[in-house]
């Protein structure tokens, strides 16, 4: 364990208090219980800018995971008339979440009111699990297909409750529809 964040004093992690951050040629790794590397990200480049007056927080960057280049961008615009966006793009995965914040709670992002659309294309599921998650996952060892999967959904969040509605999954390996509701205010 590198850092312990069980307790923090004041508003040190309040999004509006985060200044501009820059990371160049960073590295992140995760080891499994046997001590072997199960996940590695190399050449991490990240730049964040925060403009509290305009109520905009932007992060963009890129990294490599086993030579798969990935670009990402996060734009949180707390002006309810403007769109916010999270996007991840690589040769094996494309994710886009676009929407608006009707209200934004800097201290508890999960309690913010948000309405948006999620669009995901997994070009190669086995490669996505291998590059972004873990080879230790039992699902990784059961998948042999490299066929694309598309997922679309409507996402609404309010007061710590998240509803993912109109889920559509289309692919040769997986197909389906449904909804998910989560209450993030419940304490364990």
Order of alpha helices (4+ residues) and beta strands (2+ residues): beta-beta-beta-beta-beta-beta-beta-alpha-alpha-beta-beta-beta
